[in-house]
Amino acid sequence: MTGCQGELIEEEFNVYIEDMEGNEIVNEALTSQSNGFIDLWLPRDKTYRTVIEHDGKRVESEISTFDNDNTCITTMQLM
């Protein structure tokens, strides 16, 4: 079995996620796990606008939860 290791372990992030209709899904501070990742469960078959902030840095991205979408997203980079 293989796994990934994120760079920011047990750090707090401000996470905001809304669906494409503008409905707020997540708006809270979340702490990354010991593997450096944030574990989120989102409703299936939708596209979301996502903003993550940490230590003055920010990333915005669209993610989706359709059948062929990735369940592990490793492309969001704080800038």
Order of alpha helices (4+ residues) and beta strands (2+ residues): beta-beta-beta-beta
